[in-house]
Amino acid sequence: MNRPPPYTARSDIDTIKLEKPYYSVGSDTIKSLDRYPSADEVFRFLRGTGPELLSLSSCGDPVYMYRKGSECRVLVVGGVDANEPLGVYAALHIIEKLKSEGIEDVCVLPVFDSCGYRRNVWIHSVGDPRAYAIWSYRPAIADSPEYSFEIARDRPEVQALKTILHRERPELLITLHSQPFPASYILVSGDELELRISRKFRELSHRFRIPYMIIENLFSAYPRISDGIYRYSVSSDAISGEEPFSIEGYAMISSIAKNVVIVDVAEWVEDYAWSRDHCPRELAEKVYDDIKKVRARNTKIVKSIIERVRDVLGESNVFLRSFEDNYLNEEKLPRPSEIERFYEYSYYYLYRGLWRELMLLGQLARLGIEASMNGKEKNSKAIVQNISRRIDEVYYVLSTHSKNFRYPSIKVKLELVSSIVLEMIKTSTAHINSNDYRRV
């Protein structure tokens, strides 16, 4: 079996290949890989499970759904966000495990946004956050099927999932995501669900040494119920139509799914994320000063490059739209005097500070690479070389301020996701049956 080439210097852009997968998998089983499967490998595996073909996606890929039983009382959806392949791979493992479990009426749609998934070429060389920064792809909100349930009626993958939701009206909708860094979390729409899964989630997190979030309000929108578990609700802006809402929001607003769970497991982790120990002021001040220095230099780099690549790529380029949507607005961080615990230090300074700056540089480098492939920007290689050096510098700063920064193996993360999802499925189906659940 041929292995992927080692991660090479970002400056040598001529060696970077975008389109060729490095492995293949059998038609009826998914092998244990040390990187994520390509879209073609996913579809090859799914064809061996006897799936339902719901539709063809916007880019012509099959929208497959695996069904066990006659109904979809539980619906699991992976590949919701294009840059989160862990959910896709975990969905395949869940299908494999369902084959030997005495559970019925479960449906799994492993890859919802296959078009975006194909643009995430970092899946062939996982483990290096610098590769992730450059080669991951998260579409702009307007380009994302996940946020298209009321605005993009012509997207066939959206229509296919909406049809399934309305026809099956699942008791439980579970969507699979992956958080880039530094810890994992679960969003639930009700306390009853939290009581069933919180102990298991924390037990597995400790066993696999994958920290969970304990910040009080995740993304300033989801209040903490207990460690690693947050309340999921739909914002008033989404309800009023002033902002797009996601698959999960659509299911809740439309009263389609009685319960919604979002499982979000971190790709990279570090141990400050679940530490309640007091954070010394001098430590917070040091990283805060470093963030300010990094941001000042990055701002100059962005200003010097963005207009040049925008002229070459054009306003409709999906990578440019992604960059402008996700990274041009700088987030305000709390001051060192407001950081009391290490988990706050990790969340605000390492994740929303330094990690974001690493991602900004990586995505800017990809714009330079895209401009180079376009052939109209003669200085693209020099641009990428310059950004690559800055990426290394920011990565060094991030790892220096982290505690035990690491990349848990894909196998471990798959086991965490599939175990917690199967636990939810088992307890939910038992709850449904005990209450003589009937579809309405």
N, C-alpha and C positions, 0 to 999 in steps of 0.2 A: 504494500500500500504506500503510495507516494505521500510524503508529508509536505505541508505548506512551507514555503521558504521562510527563514527567520525574518523578523521585522527589521527592515533595513533603514538606513538613514533617510529621513524625510526629504533631504535635499536632492536625493537621486530619484527624481520623479519619473525618469524614463523606465525604471525597473518595476514600477507599480502597475499591476495588471488588475483590471476592474471586473472582467466578465467570466473568468474560468473557475469553476468549482474544483476543489482538490480531492474530493472523495465521492463515492457513490454508496448508496445503501440498497439493501434488498427490497423486493417488492412487498413483502408482508411482515417485515420486522425492521425496527429502527436500531441500528448498531450504536454502541456507546462511542461517541466521538469526543475528541478533545477540542472541538470548536463547534459552532452552530451549523445546522444543516442549511443548505441553499434552498431557495424556493422550489427548484426542480426536484431536489431530494425529498422535500416534504410532500409534494404531489405524488411522487413515485411511491412513497410509503402509503399514502392515503388510498391510492387506487387499489392497494392490496387488502384494504379493510372493507371493501364493498360499500363505499360511501354514497350518500345522496348528492347529486350534482344540483345545487341550487340555482346557479347562474354562472356566467363568465364575468370576471372583474373588468374594470375599466381598461386594463392592459391585456386582456384576453386570457388570463389565468382562470382555471376552474375554481369556483367557490364550493368546496366540499364540506359536507357535514357528516360525521359519524353518529349513528343512532344505535343505542342498545335499548330494546323494548319498543313499545308501540307509541309512546308519548315522549315529550321533552319536559318532564316535570322539573328537571335541573338542566340548565343550558350553560355550558362552559365555552367561552370565546377567548382565543389567543390571537396574537398578532394584531391587537387593537391599535397599538402605536407602532409605527414603522421601525423605530430604532430599538425595539424591545424584543429581541429574538428568544429570550428565555421563556416567554409565554408561549411561543410557537412550539419550541422543543418540549416544554412541560406538557402541553396539550397532547403531543404524540405519546409521551410516556403514560399519561393518564388513560389514553385509549388502550395501550398495551395492558395496563393493570386492570381496566374494566373487563377485559376479556376473561379474566380468571376470578372476578368478583361476582358474588350473587346479587348484583344490583341491577335494577331495571329502570327504564324510563329516564335515561340520561343521554343527552346529546352533546357533542363536542364539535365546534367549528374552530379548527386549529389556526388558520391564518386568514384574518379578515382583510388586512391591507397588504396584499401581496405585491402591489405595484411599488409601494414605499419600501417594503421588505427587500426587494431586489436591489435597491440603491444602498443598502447597508453592507458594503463589502468588507467592513471590519470583522464580520463573523468568521472569516477565514484565518484570522490571526489574532485571536482573543488574548487577553491577559495584560496587554500594554495599554494603559490609559491614553497614551499619546496617539496610538493608532485609532483608538475609539474617538478621540477628539476630532481627528481628521476625517475618518471614513464612516462615522455614523451619520444617519440622516433622519431628521424629524421634520416632517413637512410643516409649512405654515398652516395656521388654523384653517384658512380658506381652502387649502389644498388637501386637508386631511379627511378621509372618510369617517374617522371617529367623530368628528364634530360637524358632520354633514346631514344629520337626521332631519333637519327642517329646511336646509338651504340648498342641498344638491340632490334634487329628486331624479337627476339623470344618471347618477352613479349606480350601476347595477349591483355592486356588492352591498351598498347601503339598502337598496330596495329588497334584496334577497334576505338580509337579516331582519329588516322590518317585517317582511312577510312571515318569517318564522316566529318572531316575537308575538305578532298578533294572532297567528293561527294556533300556536302552542300555549301561549300565556304561561310561561314557566313559573313554578312556585319560587324558584331560586335562580337568579342569574349571577354567574361568577365570571369575572373578566380577569385575565392573567396579564400582568405587566412586569417590568423590571426597572427598578430605580438605579441610576448609575452609581451613586455613592451618597452617603457612607453607611446606610442602614436600611432595614426593611420595615414595612408596615402593612396593615390591612385596614381597609375602610369597610364599614358595615352600615346598613341602613336601619338596624334596630338592635336594642339591647339583648333580645332573646338570642340573636345570632352570636353576639359577643360572648355570651355565657357559654355557648357550646364550643367555641373555637379558641378562646384566648389562652387557656391553660396549655392546650396542645401546641399552639404557635410558639409560646414562650419556651416550652420544654424542648421543642425541636431547634429553636434558635440557639439555645444554650448548648445542645448536643453538637450542633454543626458549627458553632462559633460564628454565627452570622448575626451581628447585632440588630436589635430592633430600635426604632425611633421612640424616644420618650419626651420629645419636645411637646410643650403644652398645646399649641395650636399648629397643626401641620399646614404649611402654606397659608397661614392666617385665615383658613376657611373651615378646617375640620378639627373640632375640639377632641381632645384625648378622652377616651372612655377608660382605658387602662393601658399598661405598657404595650406599645406597638399596635394598639387597636384604636381607631378613630371613627367618629360618627361621620357617615357620608350623607350629605343632603344637597339638594339642588338650590342654587342661588336664586334670589328674587329677580336678578337681571335675566337669568336664563328663562325663568317662568314667564317674565314679561316680554320675552323675545328680544331683549336688548343685547344679548350675547349668545353665541352658539352653545349648545350643550351636547354632551357626549352620549354614547350608547347608553351608559348607565343612567344619565339624567333623563334621557328619552323614555327609558323603561319605567322610571319612577313617575315622571310627569303624566305619562299616558296610562298609569295604573295597570301596566301590563305584567310586570314581575312584582310579586308580593315582597320579595327580599332581594337585595343587591349586595354583592360582596366584590371588592377589588383587592386582589392579592398583588403586592408590589415588593419584589425581593431584590436586594442590592446586588449589583455586579461586583463592585469593589467595596471593601469595608475597612473600617478602622475602629479601634476600641474606645476612643473617647466618646463615640456616638451613644453608648449606653452607660456611661459613667455619670453618677450623680455627685461625684466628688467636687469639692470647691475648686474653681479655676482661679489660680493666682492672677491678680491684676496685671502684673508685669508680663506674664505670658500672653494674655489677651492683647495688651498694648503692642507687644512685639509683632504678632501676626497681623494686627490691625494696620500697623505702619507698613508692613510688607505688602498688604493688599492695596493700600493707597499708592505705593510705588509701582506695583504691577499694573494697576488700572491706568495710572498716568502714562506709562509707556505704551500700553495697549491702545489707549485712545489715540495717541499720535500715529501708531501703525495703521489703525483702522482708517483714520482720516486720510492718510497718504495713499491708501490702496483701494478703498471701496469704490470711489468714483471711476477709477480706471477699469476695474473688473466689471462694474455695472455697465459701462459703455460697451465693453466687449460682449458680455453675456446677454444683455437685454433684460428689461424689467420682468419678462415672463419666465425667466430661468428659475426652475424649481429650487435650486440650491441657493440662489440669491434671495428668493422670496423667503426661504427657510431662515437664512441668516438674519435678514432684516426683521422678521417676525419674532425670532427667539433671542437675539443677542444685542440689538442696537440700543435697547432701553436698559440703562444701568440701574441695579437695585440698590436702595439705601440700606446700609447695614447698621445694626445697633452699635453704640459706642462701647469701649471696653468697660466702662463703669456699669453698663447694663448686662454684662455677661457674668453670671454668678456660678454656673455649673459647667462641667466639661461638655455635657451633651449640647448645651447652647453654643459653646465654642465650636464644636464639631459641625453643628447644623448651619449656623450663620456664617462663620468665618472660613471653615474649610470647604463646605459644600457650596453655599450660596455666594461665597467670596472667591476663593482660589480656584475651586473646580470650575466655576462658571467662566473665569478668565482663561483657564486652560481650554475649555470648549470654544470660547470665542476665537482664540488663535487658531485652533484646529480647523474650525469651519471656515475661517478666512483663508487658511492654506488650501482648503479644498476648492474654494472659489478661484484661487490662483491656478490650481491644477486644471480646473475646468476651462479657464481662459487659455491656458497653454494648449490644451487639446483642441480648442477652437482654432488655434493657429494665428490669431490676430494680435495677441499680446506678446510681443517679443521679449519682454523682460519678466515673464511669468516665472521662469526657473529661478531667477535671482530673488524674486518676491518670496517664493516658497522656501528657498534656502534661508532667507532672513527670518521668516516666521518660524521655521523649524528650530532655529537656535533659541528663539524666544520660548517656544513650547518646552524645550528641554529645561530652560531656566525656571519657568513657572512650575513645571512638574517637580523639579528639585525643591523649590520652596514649599510646595504642597506636602511632599513626602517628609520633609524636614519637620514640619509642624504637626504631623499626624502621629498617632500612636499605633504601631503595628499595622501599617497600611498594607493591604494584601488583596489578592484575587482568589477567592475560594473556587475550588474546581467546579466545572460545570456539573459534574456528577453529583456533587454535594448539593448544589443549588436546585437541581432537578428533583432530588429526593425531598428537599424541604418543601418545594412547591407542590409536588404530586401528593405528598403525605398529608399536608394540610387540606388540600382540595378534596382528597378522598375521604378525609375525616368529616368535612362539611357535607359531602354528598351522602355519606352513610347516616349521619345524624339527621339530615334534612329529610331524606326519604323515609326514615323511620318516623319522624314527626308528621310527615304528610300522611302516611298510612294510618298512624294512630288516631289522627283527627278525621279520618274518612274523607280525605281531600277529594273534591270534585271540581272539574273544570267548568267555568261559567262563561 
